[in-house]
Amino acid sequence: MRGPFTTLRLLLFVAGLVLVAGCAAKDDIDEPPVPLGDFRLGYAIVVAKNAKDIPPSRQATAEEWETVLKEELQRRFGRYDGDRIYHLGIAVDGYALAVPGVPVILAPKSMLVVSANLWDDAAGRKLNAESEQLSVGEGLNGATLVGTGLIRSRDEQMRALARNAAKRIERWLVEHREEWLHYDPEAAPPLDAMAGTASEEASAPASVPAAEVVTTPLDSAAGQGAQQPGRDPSRAN
């Protein structure tokens, strides 16, 4: 008799985790953006031809990664309307899209590794001396505990990773905004005042919590694809 009850307990446990996964983190995209000084996005160039899949992983093409990352970069950085134009160059170094596994016991994780570069359009030069390599996951929540390979499609995993990558790149720019982006901390409004201007109706849930960072290079050769901005036929702003 222990077998059926054990199976039932496992099913109830998994169902509970799926319900937790449905309690998504708040999306901050409708809140006032974090001040970045006099920033406006020009080109958002994404190169994924050298991306390596990290097994076990679902497969995605370079074109699919380039499309979803450009969309999420525009979604986040298109909110800024400063007078100085900056270009982002992003190389996808590696990725893992979690495959279905055994909840808790064997729940493969998704991750995305990118190298970021920033150019000042007016100065005509790259602002960071070395490419900044960042690694993001889908975040810590019920979905990742269960294993997103069980409850998310490949496209949903890619969207979550791309959204976290865009948010992490924004955090990277915040770290250097006084040095690169002409940010004046004395002229900026207090963060609590900014938060007070956000509408309470703009608290729609999102499936992407805060991202984590890894700065150890995965493969220096993989980042070379985004070393020069070139001239993209379409502006990202």
N, C-alpha and C positions, 0 to 999 in steps of 0.2 A: 504493500500500500504506500510505501514511502516514495516510490518512483513518481506516480501521478501528482502527489502533493508537492514534491520537489520541483517538478516541471511547472506546476501552477504558480508556485512562489516566484520562480524565475521569470515567468511571463508577466506577473504583476509588477515585479521589480523593473523590468524593461519598460513596461507601460508607464510606470511612474517617472522614469528617466526621460521618456519621450515628452511627457507633459512638462517637465522641467525645461527641456530643450525649447519648448514652445514659448516659454517666458523670455522673450528676446530682450537684449540690451537696448537702451534708448539710443536712437540715432541723433547725433548732434548737428546734423547738416542743416537743420532749420533754425538753429540758434545763431546768434551773431558770430561770425568767424573770429578766430583768435587773431589779434592784430599782427600784421606782417610788415608794417611800415608802408612804403610807397610801392606796393607790389601789384602787378597785373601779369597774368599768364599770357605768354606769347605762344610759342610752339610747345607741344607735349609730344616728344618723340619717344617711341617705345620700340625697342629691338629685342626680339625673342628667338632669333634663329639659332643662337648658341645655347639655349636653355637645355639643361639636363634633367630628365625625370629621375627622381629618387625613389627606388622601389621600396615597398610595393606601392604602385600608383596607377590610377586611371590615366589615360593618355589625353593630351590636348595639343593642338597644333600651335605653331608660332603665331599664326594669324589670329587665332582665338585669344591668345594671351594679349597680343597687341591691341586688339579691339576692346576687350573688357578693361584693360588698364587705362587706355586713353579715355574711355567713358568715365571711369571713376576719378581720374585726375581732373578732368573737366568739371565733373560734378562738385568736387571739393574746391578746386582753385578758381573756378569760374566765378565764385562769389566775391573775389577781390577786384577792386576797381581803381587801383592806384594809377599814377601817371608814368611810372617806370616799368618797362617791359622786361620780363625775365623768361628764359626758356628752360624747360626741364628735359633732360635726356635720361631715359631709364633703360637699362639692359636687364632682361630676365636671365638670371644665372642658373636657377634650378627651381624645381617644384616637386611637391608630392600631393596628390589628390587621393585622400583616404579611400581605400577599398572596404567593402563590407567585412566585418570581423565578428568576434564574439564579444558582446558588451562587457566592459570593465576588464575582463580577462585579457582580451586581445582586441584593442580598439585602435587601429592605425590612425595616426594624426595627419592632417594636411598642413603644408607649409609652402611658403613662397619666398625665394631669395632674389633680391634685385640689387643692382648697383645704380646709384643716383648721382647725377651731375647737374649743376645749375650755371646758366650763362646770363650775364648782364648784356642786354641787347645794345644799349647805348655805348658801353665800354668795349663791346666786341670781344669779350674774354670770359673764360670759365672762372668761376669764383672759388670753387673748392679745388685744392691742389691735387687731391687724390679722390677717386670715386668712393662714395660712401656706400658700403654694402650693408643692407638691412634685411632681416629675416622676420617674417610675420607668420602667425598661425591664424586659425579661425577663432581663437579666444578660448577662455575657460568657462564653460557652461554645461548644461545637461547634454547638449548635442555632442560636444567633444568627449564627454564621459562615455556616452553610449558608443560613439564612433560615428562620425558624420557619413561614413560610407553606407550606413544602414538607413539613414533618414533624410539625407540630402542628395540631390542629383549632382552630377559632375559640374553642371553649369552653376548651380547654387554654391558649390564649394569655390569655384573660380571667382564668382562675384564677391563672396565674403572675403577671400584672400586679397583680391584687387582693392576692395574698399578699405581693408585694414592697411594695405600698403600705401594707399594715398594718404590716409590719416597719419601713418608713421612718417612719411615724407614731409607732411606739414609740420610735425613735431621737430623734425630735423631742421627745417627752415626757421622755426621759432628759436631754436638754440643758437642760430647765427644771424638773427634778424638785425641786431644792432651793427654787426660787422658788414653784412652784405646788403641789407635791404633799407638802409636809411631810417631805421626805426628809432624814434625818440621816446624813451620810456616816460619822460616827464610830460610829454604832450598826449600820451595815450590815455583813454578813459579807464577808470578802475574796472576790474573784471566783474565786480559785483554789480556795478551800474550797467554794464553790458548785458549781464544775465537778466536784469530786470526789464530790459526792453524786448525780450523774446516773448512771443505769444504763447499762452498756455496751450493753445490748440496745436502748436507745432511740436508736440511730443509724441509723434508717431513712432512705434517700435521699429527696431531694426535688428537684423540677425548678426550684427558685427560688433563685438565688444572691443576694448582697447587691445592694441597689438603689442607684441614683444619685439625686442631688437637683438640682433647678433651682428657684431661688426668684424668678426674674423673672416677674411676673404675665403670664398668657396673655390673660386677659380679665376685668377686674375685675367686670363685670356677671355673669359666669358663677358667681362665688362667692356671690352674694347669696342663693341658694336655701338655704344652710345657715347663715344668720346667726342664726336663732332656733331654739332646740331644740324648742319646742312640747311637747305631751304625747303621746307615742307610746303607743298602746294596749297594746303589749307591751314588757316590759323586756328589754334585751339581755343581762342577766346571768343 
